[in-house]
Amino acid sequence: MIQSMTGFGKAVEVINNKKVTAEIKSLNSKQLDLSVKLPPCYRELEMPLRSTIAHDLMRGKIDLMVTCEPIEGSVNTHIDGTSLQQYRTQIEALAAELSLPQPTDWWATLLRLPEVVKNDSRSAEADEEELAQVAGLVARATEALVAFRTQEGNRLQGFFEEKINAIGELLAEVPKYEAPRVETVRSRIVEELSKLENVDYDKNRLEQELIFYIEKFDITEEKTRLANHLRYFMETMEGEPVGQGKKLGFISQEIGREVNTMGSKANEAELQKLVVRMKDHLEQIKEQVLNVL
């Protein structure tokens, strides 16, 4: 079964009078592109979390964000008077220099500035038990993301099966246009020869040349290889999810190569129409394969 690279996971838990939230999301990317944002008290978890997430999620543009908020009634905050005074001094100096009016409500202005109101519970160093709980919280969020990826992967697999089967059905229609195509080529050549006056030709030699000419339009090998690629695509989807996206991308390229060759050899309007419809399904497959893990 395949997995998508797109997903989202979230887990919330109260730890030491703090509401800790772990959110992790993933988008498609050729390689692993991991971003981790943690509160200062959990910074030492960054490298272990990076290692674990890289192992569990393997590929994608992944963003992990952990936030913590004090529970109501347990807040340990204070106003930093030194920062507040420094901000006021700078504002007054700038107001005089730029001929601007000073704030009419100093409290509303100053309390919104960074580091004026401080929360000691957010900056306090976390103990080993709390760090272990946060790591477990991130693991649960990651599990939720994997479940999301699997669900999205099931949807993608159904989409791919539909498109591969559609190409297979079109491939099954090809033989009924092959015999008329050969006869059309033969008739056109004979007709052009008949227009030449006072020219005689060896009919046996003409048949030999026609056989050689028509062999150039033979698509038997292309049909066989295309059928094999379609079957291999379906088998690959049933394998292990690791590296499936790249494998399916390579197989899609091979499918496209055979379809293009059939188109160049078609030399028949109805057969060319089949090729165009195959390409339409294939382009949709290629677009969605970029989302596969």
FENWO-V292632 format. One record per residue. N is the residue number from 1. RES is the residue in one small letter. BURIAL is 1 if it has 9 or more other C-alpha atoms within 8 Angstrom, else 0. Layout:
# FENWO-V292632
[[N RES BURIAL] [N RES BURIAL]]
This chain:
# FENWO-V292632
[[1 m 1] [2 i 1] [3 q 1] [4 s 1] [5 m 1] [6 t 1] [7 g 1] [8 f 1] [9 g 1] [10 k 1] [11 a 1] [12 v 1] [13 e 0] [14 v 0] [15 i 1] [16 n 0] [17 n 0] [18 k 1] [19 k 1] [20 v 1] [21 t 1] [22 a 1] [23 e 1] [24 i 1] [25 k 1] [26 s 1] [27 l 1] [28 n 1] [29 s 1] [30 k 0] [31 q 0] [32 l 1] [33 d 1] [34 l 1] [35 s 0] [36 v 1] [37 k 0] [38 l 1] [39 p 1] [40 p 0] [41 c 1] [42 y 1] [43 r 0] [44 e 0] [45 l 1] [46 e 1] [47 m 0] [48 p 0] [49 l 1] [50 r 1] [51 s 0] [52 t 0] [53 i 1] [54 a 1] [55 h 0] [56 d 0] [57 l 0] [58 m 1] [59 r 1] [60 g 1] [61 k 1] [62 i 1] [63 d 1] [64 l 1] [65 m 1] [66 v 1] [67 t 1] [68 c 1] [69 e 0] [70 p 1] [71 i 1] [72 e 0] [73 g 0] [74 s 0] [75 v 1] [76 n 0] [77 t 1] [78 h 0] [79 i 0] [80 d 1] [81 g 0] [82 t 0] [83 s 1] [84 l 1] [85 q 0] [86 q 0] [87 y 1] [88 r 1] [89 t 0] [90 q 0] [91 i 1] [92 e 1] [93 a 0] [94 l 1] [95 a 1] [96 a 0] [97 e 0] [98 l 0] [99 s 0] [100 l 0] [101 p 0] [102 q 0] [103 p 0] [104 t 0] [105 d 0] [106 w 0] [107 w 0] [108 a 0] [109 t 1] [110 l 1] [111 l 1] [112 r 0] [113 l 0] [114 p 0] [115 e 0] [116 v 1] [117 v 1] [118 k 1] [119 n 1] [120 d 0] [121 s 1] [122 r 1] [123 s 1] [124 a 0] [125 e 0] [126 a 0] [127 d 0] [128 e 0] [129 e 0] [130 e 1] [131 l 1] [132 a 0] [133 q 1] [134 v 1] [135 a 1] [136 g 0] [137 l 1] [138 v 1] [139 a 0] [140 r 1] [141 a 1] [142 t 1] [143 e 1] [144 a 1] [145 l 1] [146 v 1] [147 a 0] [148 f 1] [149 r 1] [150 t 1] [151 q 1] [152 e 1] [153 g 1] [154 n 1] [155 r 0] [156 l 1] [157 q 1] [158 g 0] [159 f 0] [160 f 1] [161 e 1] [162 e 0] [163 k 1] [164 i 1] [165 n 0] [166 a 1] [167 i 1] [168 g 1] [169 e 0] [170 l 1] [171 l 1] [172 a 0] [173 e 0] [174 v 1] [175 p 0] [176 k 0] [177 y 1] [178 e 0] [179 a 0] [180 p 0] [181 r 1] [182 v 1] [183 e 0] [184 t 0] [185 v 1] [186 r 1] [187 s 0] [188 r 0] [189 i 0] [190 v 0] [191 e 0] [192 e 0] [193 l 0] [194 s 0] [195 k 0] [196 l 0] [197 e 0] [198 n 0] [199 v 0] [200 d 0] [201 y 0] [202 d 0] [203 k 0] [204 n 0] [205 r 0] [206 l 1] [207 e 0] [208 q 0] [209 e 0] [210 l 1] [211 i 0] [212 f 0] [213 y 0] [214 i 1] [215 e 0] [216 k 0] [217 f 1] [218 d 0] [219 i 0] [220 t 0] [221 e 0] [222 e 1] [223 k 1] [224 t 0] [225 r 1] [226 l 1] [227 a 1] [228 n 0] [229 h 1] [230 l 1] [231 r 0] [232 y 1] [233 f 1] [234 m 1] [235 e 0] [236 t 1] [237 m 1] [238 e 0] [239 g 1] [240 e 0] [241 p 1] [242 v 0] [243 g 0] [244 q 1] [245 g 1] [246 k 0] [247 k 1] [248 l 1] [249 g 1] [250 f 0] [251 i 1] [252 s 1] [253 q 0] [254 e 1] [255 i 1] [256 g 1] [257 r 0] [258 e 1] [259 v 1] [260 n 1] [261 t 1] [262 m 1] [263 g 1] [264 s 0] [265 k 1] [266 a 1] [267 n 1] [268 e 0] [269 a 0] [270 e 0] [271 l 1] [272 q 1] [273 k 0] [274 l 1] [275 v 1] [276 v 0] [277 r 1] [278 m 1] [279 k 1] [280 d 0] [281 h 1] [282 l 1] [283 e 0] [284 q 0] [285 i 1] [286 k 1] [287 e 0] [288 q 1] [289 v 1] [290 l 1] [291 n 1] [292 v 1] [293 l 1]]
